[in-house]
């Protein structure tokens, strides 16, 4: 009678062990993970632009033509592929001509959405586009359709991109820029269902068609303002409103912010939280995949060939502001929790790289889920920064589809997947990224490679505690460290992933 019991126990143990399995599924489709999935977003909000990126040439803070030297170097290291500007909500109040020409002649603007502060427009079109050139990134400009006009939009495109003789190109040259900039990404409006004009979806669809028809260029990527979260009605209505004019849009945006509480009036602290807030944050961020699938199904109805791409051009965590900071500046810290959120979302975006062509985390400096924090002359690289740096191996790599079997992470009778993963191949190197959301338990996963590989390296981003973060004047608590993934045996690699960790494993085929 003992033998069956032993066998049953062995079977049970095997089943428990086998539940964490990652299988590489190479395909001949050659799906590229566009580097733009690792994009960022900068808005005239709080100290993102002024103080964060731009301090002016006369600042005591070391700078290159007014751009912070430390920030410039950090962005170069990160290999930022694309940067969105000037908003956000700010974009639909921004009139680009107020931000060109001699700075002393530029009119000021009151930022009605974010703190009611007055800005002097010293950072405008030239400053932004020159900054993109300096750090080696593609610019993504948001056109004002809320308080702007079609003519204003057309003239901006001409001013920026045209090399023909015209009033706008003459004006650009007068302002010191002889050659046009190479700008191909143009967002036509922002959150027009909300701060961009509180428009009805059918009304906005007509506006988009109007603006887009006048913005002409061989390789322009024009982005229609898509929904927030799971708003299927907005997506359905704007796409049906194209009414046979799908060629006018090359992308449709999706915005989704992760709130621990799902309550905009009480979002939760960025640093003072326990396991319940940790769990709800991870659970809520995973909803983005459900929303992606929901919206892609709608897109398939109106664009069955998949020519219009999904662009997640605002995503990230949103908590209550740090105590003592200004209202409307959206300043928060960035912990191990944010590292997990970044890794999870990037894995999801990678796995949908056939339809997602760009994503832009909000926001790049000092606002929401920033990769950089600044305070006077000091600068901090956040946990999110280190995840993006570790993950940049996926940029423009070929997606390797994965089949993931994962145990659950359970709290208060609610279950979520403990692990997420994605994989890619580039220049002969296979890169696998995995997140472990369980804050208490190391998880062993069996990676079934399907071929003979050798290990190249492993890296990890984690901390001692889930609330660990990097702060000014203190030793860095969260960064990239070397990681020993284990040994490959018979085309299998067992990896033990520590609690609350994001890892990278890189392999090369054995010839």
TAGIHU-V259391 format. One record per residue. N is the residue number from 1. RES is the residue in three letters. NEAR is the number of other ideal C-beta (glycine too) atoms within 10 Angstrom. Layout:
n: (N;N)
res: (RES;RES)
near: (NEAR;NEAR)
This chain:
n: (1;2;3;4;5;6;7;8;9;10;11;12;13;14;15;16;17;18;19;20;21;22;23;24;25;26;27;28;29;30;31;32;33;34;35;36;37;38;39;40;41;42;43;44;45;46;47;48;49;50;51;52;53;54;55;56;57;58;59;60;61;62;63;64;65;66;67;68;69;70;71;72;73;74;75;76;77;78;79;80;81;82;83;84;85;86;87;88;89;90;91;92;93;94;95;96;97;98;99;100;101;102;103;104;105;106;107;108;109;110;111;112;113;114;115;116;117;118;119;120;121;122;123;124;125;126;127;128;129;130;131;132;133;134;135;136;137;138;139;140;141;142;143;144;145;146;147;148;149;150;151;152;153;154;155;156;157;158;159;160;161;162;163;164;165;166;167;168;169;170;171;172;173;174;175;176;177;178;179;180;181;182;183;184;185;186;187;188;189;190;191;192;193;194;195;196;197;198;199;200;201;202;203;204;205;206;207;208;209;210;211;212;213;214;215;216;217;218;219;220;221;222;223;224;225;226;227;228;229;230;231;232;233;234;235;236;237;238;239;240;241;242;243;244;245;246;247;248;249;250;251;252;253;254;255;256;257;258;259;260;261;262;263;264;265;266;267;268;269;270;271;272;273;274;275;276;277;278;279;280;281;282;283;284;285;286;287;288;289;290;291;292;293;294;295;296;297;298;299;300;301;302;303;304;305;306;307;308;309;310;311;312;313;314;315;316;317;318;319;320;321;322;323;324;325;326;327;328;329;330;331;332;333;334;335;336;337;338;339;340;341;342;343;344;345;346;347;348;349;350;351;352;353;354;355;356;357;358;359;360;361;362;363;364;365;366;367;368;369;370;371;372;373;374;375;376;377;378;379;380;381;382;383;384;385;386;387;388;389;390;391;392;393;394;395;396;397;398;399;400;401;402;403;404;405;406;407;408;409;410;411;412;413;414;415;416;417;418;419;420;421;422;423;424;425;426;427;428;429;430;431;432;433;434;435;436;437;438;439;440;441;442;443;444;445;446;447;448;449;450;451;452;453;454;455;456;457;458;459;460;461;462;463;464;465;466;467;468;469;470;471;472;473;474;475;476;477;478;479;480;481;482;483;484;485;486;487;488;489;490;491;492;493;494;495;496;497;498;499;500;501;502;503;504;505;506;507;508;509;510;511)
res: (UNK;UNK;UNK;UNK;UNK;UNK;UNK;UNK;UNK;UNK;UNK;UNK;UNK;UNK;UNK;UNK;UNK;UNK;UNK;UNK;UNK;UNK;UNK;UNK;UNK;UNK;UNK;UNK;UNK;UNK;UNK;UNK;UNK;UNK;UNK;UNK;UNK;UNK;UNK;UNK;UNK;UNK;UNK;UNK;UNK;UNK;UNK;UNK;UNK;UNK;UNK;UNK;UNK;UNK;UNK;UNK;UNK;UNK;UNK;UNK;UNK;UNK;UNK;UNK;UNK;UNK;UNK;UNK;UNK;UNK;UNK;UNK;UNK;UNK;UNK;UNK;UNK;UNK;UNK;UNK;UNK;UNK;UNK;UNK;UNK;UNK;UNK;UNK;UNK;UNK;UNK;UNK;UNK;UNK;UNK;UNK;UNK;UNK;UNK;UNK;UNK;UNK;UNK;UNK;UNK;UNK;UNK;UNK;UNK;UNK;UNK;UNK;UNK;UNK;UNK;UNK;UNK;UNK;UNK;UNK;UNK;UNK;UNK;UNK;UNK;UNK;UNK;UNK;UNK;UNK;UNK;UNK;UNK;UNK;UNK;UNK;UNK;UNK;UNK;UNK;UNK;UNK;UNK;UNK;UNK;UNK;UNK;UNK;UNK;UNK;UNK;UNK;UNK;UNK;UNK;UNK;UNK;UNK;UNK;UNK;UNK;UNK;UNK;UNK;UNK;UNK;UNK;UNK;UNK;UNK;UNK;UNK;UNK;UNK;UNK;UNK;UNK;UNK;UNK;UNK;UNK;UNK;UNK;UNK;UNK;UNK;UNK;UNK;UNK;UNK;UNK;UNK;UNK;UNK;UNK;UNK;UNK;UNK;UNK;UNK;UNK;UNK;UNK;UNK;UNK;UNK;UNK;UNK;UNK;UNK;UNK;UNK;UNK;UNK;UNK;UNK;UNK;UNK;UNK;UNK;UNK;UNK;UNK;UNK;UNK;UNK;UNK;UNK;UNK;UNK;UNK;UNK;UNK;UNK;UNK;UNK;UNK;UNK;UNK;UNK;UNK;UNK;UNK;UNK;UNK;UNK;UNK;UNK;UNK;UNK;UNK;UNK;UNK;UNK;UNK;UNK;UNK;UNK;UNK;UNK;UNK;UNK;UNK;UNK;UNK;UNK;UNK;UNK;UNK;UNK;UNK;UNK;UNK;UNK;UNK;UNK;UNK;UNK;UNK;UNK;UNK;UNK;UNK;UNK;UNK;UNK;UNK;UNK;UNK;UNK;UNK;UNK;UNK;UNK;UNK;UNK;UNK;UNK;UNK;UNK;UNK;UNK;UNK;UNK;UNK;UNK;UNK;UNK;UNK;UNK;UNK;UNK;UNK;UNK;UNK;UNK;UNK;UNK;UNK;UNK;UNK;UNK;UNK;UNK;UNK;UNK;UNK;UNK;UNK;UNK;UNK;UNK;UNK;UNK;UNK;UNK;UNK;UNK;UNK;UNK;UNK;UNK;UNK;UNK;UNK;UNK;UNK;UNK;UNK;UNK;UNK;UNK;UNK;UNK;UNK;UNK;UNK;UNK;UNK;UNK;UNK;UNK;UNK;UNK;UNK;UNK;UNK;UNK;UNK;UNK;UNK;UNK;UNK;UNK;UNK;UNK;UNK;UNK;UNK;UNK;UNK;UNK;UNK;UNK;UNK;UNK;UNK;UNK;UNK;UNK;UNK;UNK;UNK;UNK;UNK;UNK;UNK;UNK;UNK;UNK;UNK;UNK;UNK;UNK;UNK;UNK;UNK;UNK;UNK;UNK;UNK;UNK;UNK;UNK;UNK;UNK;UNK;UNK;UNK;UNK;UNK;UNK;UNK;UNK;UNK;UNK;UNK;UNK;UNK;UNK;UNK;UNK;UNK;UNK;UNK;UNK;UNK;UNK;UNK;UNK;UNK;UNK;UNK;UNK;UNK;UNK;UNK;UNK;UNK;UNK;UNK;UNK;UNK;UNK;UNK;UNK;UNK;UNK;UNK;UNK;UNK;UNK;UNK;UNK;UNK;UNK;UNK;UNK;UNK;UNK;UNK;UNK;UNK;UNK;UNK;UNK;UNK;UNK;UNK;UNK;UNK;UNK;UNK;UNK;UNK;UNK;UNK;UNK;UNK;UNK;UNK;UNK;UNK;UNK;UNK;UNK;UNK;UNK;UNK;UNK;UNK;UNK;UNK;UNK;UNK;UNK;UNK;UNK;UNK;UNK;UNK)
near: (4;6;7;8;9;9;10;10;10;10;10;10;10;10;9;10;12;10;15;22;16;23;16;20;11;14;10;4;10;7;18;16;29;22;19;23;25;26;25;26;27;25;28;25;28;26;18;29;26;17;17;23;27;21;21;14;10;7;13;8;17;11;18;13;12;18;21;24;13;17;24;18;13;20;26;13;13;21;16;22;19;24;23;31;29;24;27;27;20;23;27;25;20;26;15;20;16;15;23;22;16;8;14;7;9;18;10;10;18;11;20;13;18;22;15;11;16;10;19;13;22;16;24;19;23;17;21;21;19;15;25;21;12;14;19;11;21;19;21;26;24;27;26;23;26;21;13;19;12;16;9;15;23;16;18;23;19;19;23;22;21;15;10;9;8;13;10;17;19;11;16;24;13;10;14;11;18;8;8;17;18;13;20;17;24;25;24;25;26;29;23;26;21;14;18;23;19;11;20;13;20;11;15;23;24;14;19;25;18;14;22;24;12;11;19;10;14;5;7;15;20;22;28;28;30;27;25;17;16;16;18;14;12;23;26;17;18;27;23;14;19;20;11;7;13;15;11;18;25;21;22;25;24;26;21;19;19;26;18;26;15;13;9;9;6;10;19;19;16;24;16;12;19;10;12;12;18;21;21;21;24;26;19;19;27;18;14;23;17;11;20;20;11;17;25;18;11;21;21;12;11;19;17;8;7;12;12;23;20;23;28;26;30;24;26;24;27;18;28;17;17;15;8;6;14;15;9;16;18;24;21;24;21;30;28;25;30;29;29;28;30;30;29;24;27;27;24;20;25;28;21;21;20;15;16;23;23;26;28;26;26;25;26;29;24;24;25;26;26;29;27;25;24;22;13;10;12;12;19;21;23;24;32;25;28;25;27;23;20;23;25;19;20;27;17;15;23;18;22;20;16;21;11;18;14;20;16;12;21;12;16;9;5;11;12;19;18;22;23;27;23;27;30;24;17;15;7;10;15;23;23;25;24;28;27;27;28;22;20;9;13;11;21;11;27;16;26;16;19;13;11;12;20;9;15;13;14;18;20;21;29;26;19;10;13;21;19;18;23;21;16;11;7;9;6;13;17;25;16;18;12;8;19;11;24;16;9;17;8;8;14;16;21;15;21;14;26;14;16;26;24;30;24;22;25;17;26;13;13;10;5)
